[in-house]
Amino acid sequence: MAEEMMLSRSTFAGLSASFRARRMVPRFLLLLFLLVMRASGALEIGKPFWGFDGHVRQESFNILSFEVRNIGGHAFDGDLTLEEALGVGSSQAPYVRHLFLAPGTSQWVQFYFHTGSYTPEWRLSWTEEKGGVIPFERPSSAVPATVMLADPESPAIRNVRMPVFPETLFPPTVSATDALHAVVLDHSPRWDPPRRQAFLDWVKRGGIVHLLPGLNGEMPQFTEELAPLNVTSDRTTIGAGLVVKQKVSRSEITLNWLEKAGFSAPATTKNNDNGNISDLDAMLFRKLASATKPHIAWWLIYLLTIAYVLLIGPAFYVLRKRDYRLLLAGFVATVVLFAWIFTVVGRRGYGEKQIYHSLAIAHSLGGGRYDVSEWIHAFATTGDNYRFEHVGGSQLYAAVSEGETVRGAVTLGKESHFEADMPLFSSRPFLHRGVLSADDLGVEIQEWKMEPNTAKGTIKLKLNSVIASKVIQARVQFGSKYYYLIPVAGGLELNPGSEQNAQAFFGENNNYYDHGPYYGESGDKKAAIERLRSLDKLFIAFANNEPFYFRKGTITTPVPPERVRLFIYANAPAGFDMKSDKFQSGESFVLYVQDLTKP
């Protein structure tokens, strides 16, 4: 990409040769020119690396990694911006990351961006001094990756026969690991605490770790946050994840070897015949909009608009020869009066309150920590530039839109947030992904008498009383079957005879269409809220990679016999609220997901 780099060394060499050959300027002027050019600063951008194996996963947050080198004569202190190559008219807000880079140094930079049902082209730009713009080729999409975590510069990596991901680039948050299925590891990586915690969270979420003997022939030993990986058996579950000890070297293990050992890559499915949801994000935003949209008397606003135009235009034109002081006072009074009337009429829907509704899927990480995927729809009664963020920092955001340019930007890093310019009486949908803290589910298994794939048995669970009081629906997956749970005092109990296979469970009077922007979304606010309360099976299918409802997706595998997967659909806790004194939390629902191991 040398020809795309601005003010590169080749540029200086070419200019110097040209000036020497023609001898059209004195040498000291040439030297001065070159010094000024070098002092202006320049960035050299390395080849982009998408995801964990060169691919991205659709409908997920993904990683883009590349090396940045400062070849200029002074420090670079500015912003890098990643945006869709369409520029004006793009359907996603740009991502911004601040970078400080001393002269002659380099640094790996990562962007966490969202890919929806299609994969766009991207471009990188920066604005300090001369600035620059570099287009990136459209990344290809694939299933979640299986890679070896290692140092790609190490001599020992030469004999590896499977994809390698640089361990130093492992993201510091589990929310950026949706495109990672399994890793192969033969040593303990030298990570900082955030990356150690992110890796352990990824395992608890369902990641698979294949441990290999190191150069000394011994299994790696882990410390601090990674200590739970020091398993004693050859196959151990950690949360929803799995740690497996393999007795082969890094030069012997391949993707084919793993497949023959029973660890095949995730499969994908196209469900064109039955699946009806092609864009889950857009469909959920439409459902949220039907609950967020205020009930405004538009007929009255239209009449007021006509009256306002007639008064400001023809009326004042006819009276233009009257006393100008009275006309000016009348003009100002008319503008102020109608501005107040429009504000009152427009705000009537929510009692002059700015509000947002949200839907979320929260995978339990233990200790009251959750990996949260959230769809948020905010409505503003006052035009302004709003900042949306959550407690904890290092959150991921994406603002997507259908057919319009998103006026805003997502800032990445510790102070991550989404900033949007929202006009008067407008709404803004956006995605949020991050680790949040709230009341722990506090699940305790009081009784477990189940046989795989049978309708007979008993499961009794105790829940945190705060969570138990907010439960709307509860289900449990055991093997390849789904069961209903009945709320009882302080917990949940298996509903006898409620066993259903996936086809029956997801096909039971649940059709979620997205054929049009308003299809099936009619009715008042109460009806809209009821639709949001009935989305539990849709979220279970999405969280569990079940192919029902969706035209394409990743095929799931049954829950192992020693575990059950608990799904609780409930009112969202206060810990999931945004940090905002300008918006109130409205109706918010969450699907909790947690794997339980048989006692």
C-alpha positions in Angstrom: 0.0 0.0 0.0 3.1 2.3 -0.4 1.5 4.2 -3.3 -1.4 5.0 -1.0 0.6 6.4 1.9 0.8 10.2 2.1 4.2 11.9 2.2 6.1 8.6 2.3 9.9 8.2 2.0 9.5 7.5 -1.8 7.8 10.9 -2.1 10.8 12.6 -0.6 13.2 10.6 -2.7 11.3 11.4 -5.9 11.2 15.1 -5.1 14.8 15.3 -4.3 15.9 13.5 -7.5 13.7 15.7 -9.6 15.1 18.9 -8.1 18.7 17.8 -8.3 18.3 16.8 -12.0 16.8 20.0 -13.1 18.9 22.3 -10.8 16.1 24.8 -10.9 16.4 25.9 -7.3 19.3 26.5 -4.9 20.3 23.5 -2.8 19.5 25.3 0.5 16.0 25.9 -0.7 15.6 22.3 -1.6 16.9 21.3 1.9 14.5 23.8 3.5 11.6 22.4 1.5 12.4 18.8 2.5 12.7 19.7 6.1 9.4 21.5 6.1 7.8 18.5 4.3 9.2 16.1 6.8 8.1 18.2 9.8 4.5 18.2 8.6 4.1 14.6 9.7 2.8 11.5 8.0 1.3 8.1 8.9 2.0 4.9 7.2 -0.8 2.3 7.5 -0.1 -1.4 7.4 -2.2 -4.1 5.8 -5.6 -4.5 7.5 -6.3 -7.8 9.3 -10.0 -8.5 9.7 -11.4 -10.5 12.6 -9.4 -13.4 14.0 -8.6 -15.3 10.8 -9.0 -12.6 8.1 -12.9 -12.8 8.0 -15.7 -11.1 9.8 -19.0 -12.4 11.2 -22.2 -10.9 10.1 -24.7 -9.4 12.7 -21.9 -9.1 15.2 -19.2 -6.7 16.5 -15.9 -7.5 14.7 -12.2 -6.5 15.0 -10.1 -4.6 12.5 -6.3 -4.6 13.3 -3.5 -2.7 11.5 -0.2 -1.2 12.3 0.4 2.5 12.2 3.9 4.0 11.8 4.7 7.6 12.2 7.3 8.4 9.5 7.1 12.2 10.1 9.3 14.4 12.1 7.0 15.2 14.9 4.4 13.4 17.1 1.0 12.5 15.7 -1.7 13.5 18.2 -5.1 13.2 16.5 -8.0 11.0 15.6 -8.3 8.0 13.2 -11.8 7.6 11.7 -13.2 4.3 10.3 -16.3 4.8 8.2 -18.2 3.1 5.4 -16.7 3.9 2.0 -20.0 5.4 0.9 -19.3 8.5 3.0 -22.3 10.8 2.7 -25.4 8.6 2.7 -23.7 5.7 4.6 -26.0 3.8 6.9 -23.7 3.6 9.9 -22.0 6.2 12.1 -18.2 6.4 11.8 -15.9 5.1 14.5 -13.3 7.3 16.0 -10.2 6.4 18.0 -7.6 8.8 19.3 -3.9 8.1 18.7 -0.7 9.5 20.0 2.4 8.3 18.2 5.9 9.7 18.6 8.1 10.2 15.5 9.7 7.1 14.1 7.5 4.7 16.2 4.7 2.3 15.4 1.7 0.9 17.1 -1.0 -1.7 16.4 -4.5 -0.1 16.4 -7.8 -1.9 16.6 -11.3 -0.8 15.7 -14.4 -2.6 17.0 -17.1 -2.2 14.4 -20.5 -3.8 13.7 -21.4 -5.8 10.6 -25.0 -6.2 9.9 -26.7 -8.5 7.4 -24.4 -7.2 4.6 -20.7 -6.4 4.7 -19.8 -2.9 3.4 -16.5 -1.5 2.2 -14.6 0.7 4.7 -12.0 3.5 4.6 -9.7 5.0 7.2 -9.0 8.7 7.5 -7.2 11.1 9.8 -7.3 14.9 9.8 -4.2 16.2 11.7 -1.9 18.3 9.5 -2.0 17.0 5.9 -4.3 14.1 6.9 -5.0 11.1 4.7 -7.6 8.7 3.4 -7.0 5.0 2.8 -9.6 2.6 1.4 -9.9 -0.9 2.7 -11.1 -3.8 0.6 -14.4 -5.3 1.5 -13.8 -8.1 4.1 -15.3 -11.5 3.5 -17.6 -13.1 6.0 -17.4 -16.5 7.5 -18.2 -18.6 10.6 -16.5 -17.9 13.9 -12.8 -18.8 13.7 -10.6 -21.4 15.3 -7.1 -20.1 15.7 -3.8 -20.6 17.5 -2.8 -17.8 19.9 0.9 -17.2 19.5 3.6 -14.7 18.7 3.7 -14.6 14.9 7.4 -13.4 15.0 8.5 -16.4 17.1 10.7 -18.9 15.2 8.6 -21.7 16.7 5.6 -20.6 14.7 7.1 -21.7 11.4 5.8 -25.3 11.6 2.2 -24.3 12.6 -0.3 -25.6 10.1 -3.4 -23.7 11.2 -4.5 -20.0 11.3 -2.5 -17.9 13.8 -3.8 -14.9 15.7 -1.2 -12.6 17.4 -1.9 -13.0 21.1 -0.9 -9.4 21.7 -3.9 -8.3 19.7 -6.5 -10.2 21.7 -9.2 -7.7 22.6 -9.5 -6.3 26.1 -13.3 -7.0 26.2 -15.3 -10.2 25.6 -17.8 -8.2 23.7 -15.4 -8.1 20.7 -15.0 -11.9 20.5 -18.2 -13.0 18.7 -16.2 -14.0 15.7 -14.0 -16.4 17.7 -15.1 -20.0 18.2 -12.0 -21.8 19.6 -8.3 -21.3 20.3 -5.3 -23.5 20.6 -2.8 -22.6 23.3 0.5 -24.1 24.5 1.7 -21.4 26.8 0.4 -18.7 29.2 0.1 -15.4 27.3 1.7 -12.3 28.8 -1.4 -10.2 29.0 -2.5 -7.2 31.0 -5.4 -7.8 33.5 -8.2 -6.6 31.0 -7.1 -9.1 28.4 -6.8 -11.9 30.9 -10.3 -11.2 32.1 -11.6 -10.9 28.6 -10.2 -14.3 27.7 -11.7 -15.9 30.7 -15.1 -14.2 30.0 -14.9 -15.5 26.5 -14.5 -19.1 27.8 -17.4 -18.7 30.2 -19.5 -17.4 27.2 -18.9 -20.7 25.4 -15.4 -20.5 24.0 -13.3 -23.7 23.5 -9.7 -23.9 24.6 -7.4 -26.6 23.3 -4.4 -26.9 25.6 -1.2 -28.4 24.1 2.1 -29.4 25.7 4.6 -26.6 25.6 8.3 -26.8 24.5 9.1 -28.5 27.8 6.5 -31.2 27.2 4.2 -29.9 30.0 0.8 -28.4 29.9 0.9 -24.6 30.4 0.2 -23.2 33.9 -1.9 -20.1 34.4 -2.0 -17.5 37.1 -4.2 -14.6 38.3 -7.4 -14.2 36.2 -6.5 -17.2 34.0 -6.0 -19.6 37.0 -9.4 -21.4 36.3 -7.7 -22.8 33.1 -5.5 -25.0 35.3 -7.9 -28.0 34.9 -7.1 -31.5 36.2 -9.2 -33.6 33.8 -8.8 -33.9 30.1 -12.2 -32.2 29.5 -13.6 -29.6 31.8 -16.5 -27.1 31.5 -16.1 -23.5 32.7 -19.4 -21.8 32.5 -20.7 -22.5 29.0 -17.2 -23.0 27.7 -14.9 -26.0 27.5 -11.2 -26.6 28.2 -9.7 -29.7 26.5 -6.2 -31.1 26.9 -4.8 -32.4 23.6 -1.7 -34.6 23.5 -0.2 -33.3 20.3 2.3 -30.6 19.5 1.6 -27.3 17.8 3.2 -28.6 14.6 0.8 -31.6 14.5 -2.5 -30.0 15.2 -4.6 -28.8 12.3 -8.2 -27.8 11.6 -8.8 -31.2 10.0 -7.2 -32.9 13.1 -9.7 -31.1 15.3 -12.6 -32.0 13.1 -11.7 -35.7 13.3 -11.4 -35.4 17.0 -15.0 -34.2 17.2 -14.3 -30.4 17.2 -15.6 -29.3 13.8 -16.0 -25.7 12.9 -19.5 -24.2 13.3 -21.8 -24.8 10.4 -24.1 -22.3 8.7 -27.6 -22.7 7.4 -29.8 -20.9 4.9 -33.4 -21.1 5.9 -35.0 -19.4 2.9 -38.1 -21.5 3.0 -39.2 -20.9 6.6 -37.0 -18.2 7.9 -38.5 -14.7 7.6 -36.1 -12.5 9.4 -33.2 -11.2 7.2 -32.2 -8.2 9.3 -32.8 -8.7 13.1 -31.5 -5.3 14.1 -33.9 -3.4 11.8 -36.8 -5.5 12.9 -36.1 -4.9 16.6 -35.7 -1.2 16.1 -39.0 -1.1 14.3 -40.7 -2.8 17.3 -39.0 -0.5 19.7 -40.0 2.5 17.6 -43.6 1.5 17.9 -43.3 1.8 21.7 -41.1 4.9 21.7 -43.0 6.9 19.1 -45.2 9.4 21.0 -48.9 9.9 20.2 -48.8 13.3 18.6 -51.8 15.1 17.1 -50.3 15.5 13.7 -53.5 17.0 12.3 -53.2 19.8 14.8 -49.5 20.3 14.0 -50.3 20.6 10.3 -53.0 23.2 11.0 -50.6 25.2 13.2 -48.0 25.0 10.5 -50.3 26.5 7.9 -51.4 29.2 10.4 -47.8 30.0 11.2 -46.8 30.3 7.6 -49.8 32.6 6.8 -49.1 34.8 9.7 -45.3 35.1 9.1 -45.8 35.5 5.3 -48.9 37.2 3.9 -50.2 38.7 7.2 -47.0 40.6 8.0 -46.6 41.5 4.3 -50.0 43.2 4.3 -49.2 45.1 7.5 -45.7 46.0 6.4 -46.5 49.8 6.2 -47.6 50.0 9.8 -45.4 51.1 12.7 -42.2 49.0 12.2 -41.7 48.7 16.0 -45.2 47.2 16.5 -44.6 44.9 13.5 -41.2 43.8 14.9 -42.7 43.1 18.3 -45.6 41.2 16.7 -43.2 39.2 14.6 -41.1 38.2 17.6 -44.2 37.4 19.7 -45.6 35.2 16.9 -42.4 33.2 16.6 -42.1 32.7 20.4 -45.8 31.8 20.7 -45.8 29.2 17.9 -42.4 27.8 19.1 -44.0 27.2 22.5 -47.2 25.7 21.0 -45.2 23.3 18.8 -43.2 22.2 21.8 -46.3 21.6 24.0 -48.1 19.7 21.2 -45.0 17.7 20.3 -44.2 16.7 23.8 -47.7 15.6 24.8 -46.9 12.0 23.9 -44.6 11.4 26.9 -45.6 14.2 29.2 -42.7 16.4 28.2 -40.2 13.6 28.9 -37.3 12.3 26.8 -37.3 8.5 27.0 -35.7 5.4 25.6 -36.8 1.8 25.4 -34.4 -1.2 25.0 -34.1 -4.9 24.5 -31.1 -7.0 25.6 -29.6 -10.4 25.8 -27.3 -10.8 28.8 -25.0 -13.8 29.2 -24.1 -14.3 32.8 -20.3 -14.2 33.5 -20.8 -14.7 37.3 -20.5 -12.4 40.2 -23.2 -10.1 38.8 -21.3 -9.4 35.6 -23.0 -9.8 32.2 -22.0 -9.7 28.6 -24.8 -7.6 27.2 -26.0 -7.2 23.6 -28.6 -4.3 23.6 -30.9 -2.6 21.1 -31.8 0.9 22.2 -34.3 3.4 20.7 -34.2 6.9 22.1 -36.7 9.7 21.5 -35.8 13.4 22.0 -38.3 16.2 22.5 -35.5 18.8 22.2 -33.0 19.2 19.4 -29.5 18.8 20.7 -26.2 16.9 20.4 -26.6 14.0 22.8 -24.1 11.7 24.3 -25.0 8.1 25.1 -22.8 5.9 27.3 -22.9 3.2 30.0 -21.2 2.7 33.3 -17.8 0.9 33.2 -16.3 2.3 30.0 -14.8 0.3 27.1 -18.3 -0.3 25.8 -19.0 -0.9 22.1 -21.6 1.0 20.1 -22.9 1.1 16.6 -25.5 3.4 15.1 -27.2 1.9 12.1 -30.0 3.5 10.0 -32.2 2.5 7.1 -31.9 4.9 4.2 -30.5 7.9 5.9 -27.1 9.3 7.0 -26.4 8.9 10.8 -25.5 12.3 12.2 -23.1 11.2 14.9 -19.9 9.2 15.7 -18.9 6.4 18.0 -15.8 7.1 20.1 -13.8 4.0 21.1 -11.5 3.5 24.1 -11.9 3.8 27.8 -14.2 6.8 27.5 -16.3 5.0 24.8 -19.6 6.6 23.9 -22.0 7.3 21.0 -22.7 11.0 20.2 -25.6 11.9 18.0 -27.2 15.1 16.7 -30.9 14.6 17.2 -33.4 17.2 15.8 -36.6 18.2 17.7 -39.0 15.3 18.2 -36.8 12.7 16.6 -35.5 9.3 17.5 -32.2 7.5 17.2 -31.8 3.7 17.3 -28.4 2.3 18.1 -26.6 -0.9 19.2 -24.7 -1.3 22.5 -22.5 -4.2 23.5 -20.5 -4.4 26.7 -19.9 -5.9 30.1 -22.3 -4.5 32.7 -22.8 -5.2 36.4 -26.2 -5.7 38.0 -27.9 -8.0 40.5 -26.6 -11.5 40.1 -29.0 -14.2 39.1 -28.1 -16.1 42.2 -29.2 -19.4 40.8 -29.0 -22.3 43.2 -30.0 -25.9 42.1 -32.2 -27.2 44.8 -33.3 -30.4 43.0 -32.2 -32.1 39.7 -33.7 -35.3 38.6 -33.6 -35.4 34.8 -32.8 -37.9 32.1 -31.7 -36.5 28.7 -34.5 -35.9 26.2 -37.3 -37.1 28.4 -40.4 -35.4 29.7 -39.9 -36.9 33.1 -37.9 -35.4 35.9 -37.7 -32.4 38.2 -35.6 -29.3 38.3 -36.0 -26.7 41.1 -34.0 -23.5 41.1 -33.7 -20.7 43.6 -33.2 -17.2 42.3 -32.1 -13.8 43.6 -35.3 -12.4 45.0 -34.9 -9.1 43.0 -34.6 -11.1 39.7 -37.4 -13.5 40.6 -39.8 -10.5 41.1 -39.2 -9.3 37.5 -39.5 -12.7 35.6 -41.8 -12.7 32.6 -41.0 -16.1 31.1 -38.5 -18.8 32.0 -37.3 -21.8 30.0 -34.6 -24.4 30.2 -32.8 -26.4 27.5 -31.7 -29.9 28.4 -30.1 -31.8 25.6 -31.9 -30.9 22.4 -35.2 -30.3 24.2 -36.8 -27.2 25.7 -38.9 -27.1 28.8 -41.1 -24.4 30.5 -40.3 -23.3 34.0 -43.0 -22.1 36.4 -42.3 -19.2 38.8 -42.7 -20.3 42.4 -41.9 -18.6 45.7 -38.2 -17.5 45.5 -37.4 -19.4 42.3 -38.4 -21.6 39.3 -39.7 -25.1 38.9 -39.9 -27.4 35.9 -43.4 -27.6 34.4 -44.1 -31.4 34.2 -44.9 -32.6 30.7 -43.7 -29.4 29.0 -41.0 -31.0 26.9 -40.8 -29.8 23.3 -38.3 -30.3 20.5 -36.9 -27.1 18.8 -39.4 -27.4 15.9 -42.4 -27.4 18.2 -41.0 -24.9 20.7 -40.1 -22.2 18.2 -43.0 -22.9 15.8 -45.7 -22.5 18.4 -47.6 -19.3 17.4 -44.5 -17.2 17.1 -44.0 -15.5 13.7 -41.7 -12.5 13.6 -41.9 -10.8 10.2 -39.9 -7.9 8.8 -41.4 -7.7 5.3 -42.0 -4.0 5.7 -41.2 -1.1 7.9 -44.6 -1.1 9.6 -45.7 -4.7 9.1 -47.5 -6.0 12.1 -46.5 -2.9 14.2 -49.9 -1.3 14.4 -51.8 -0.5 17.6 -51.4 1.8 20.5 -48.4 2.0 23.0 -49.9 -0.7 25.2 -50.0 -3.1 22.3 -46.5 -2.2 21.3 -45.2 -3.0 24.9 -47.0 -6.3 24.9 -45.2 -7.2 21.6 -41.9 -6.4 23.3 -42.8 -8.6 26.3 -43.5 -11.6 23.9 -40.0 -11.7 22.2 -38.5 -14.3 24.5 -38.5 -17.1 22.0 -37.0 -14.9 19.3 -34.2 -14.0 21.6 -33.7 -17.6 22.7 -33.3 -18.6 19.1 -30.8 -15.8 18.4 -28.8 -16.4 21.6 -28.7 -20.2 21.0 -28.0 -20.1 17.3 -31.2 -21.9 16.4 -32.0 -21.6 12.7 -35.7 -20.9 13.2 -37.0 -17.4 12.2 -33.7 -16.5 10.5 -32.9 -16.8 6.8 -29.3 -17.6 7.6 -27.2 -18.3 10.7 -24.9 -20.6 12.6 -26.2 -24.0 13.6 -26.1 -24.7 17.3 -25.1 -28.0 19.1 -27.2 -29.6 21.8 -26.4 -28.8 25.4 -24.2 -31.7 26.9 -26.0 -34.1 29.3 -24.2 -32.8 32.4 -25.6 -29.2 31.8 -28.8 -27.3 31.3 -29.1 -23.8 29.7 -31.3 -21.4 31.6 -33.2 -18.6 29.8 -35.0 -16.0 31.9 -36.9 -13.2 30.1 -37.5 -10.3 32.6 -37.7 -6.6 33.1 -34.1 -5.2 32.8 -32.3 -4.2 36.0 -31.2 -0.7 36.8 -27.6 -1.6 36.2 -28.2 -1.8 32.5 -29.4 1.8 32.3 -27.5 4.4 30.4 -25.5 7.2 32.1 -27.8 10.1 31.1 -29.6 12.9 32.9 -31.4 13.9 29.7 -33.2 10.6 28.9 -35.4 8.5 31.2 -35.4 4.7 31.0 -38.7 3.5 29.7 -39.7 -0.1 29.0 -36.6 -2.4 28.9 -36.5 -6.1 28.7 -33.7 -8.6 28.9 -33.1 -12.3 28.2 -30.7 -13.7 30.8 -28.7 -16.8 29.6 -26.7 -19.0 32.0 -25.4 -22.6 31.8 -25.8 -24.7 34.9 -23.8 -27.9 35.6 -25.4 -30.9 37.2 -24.5 -31.1 40.9 
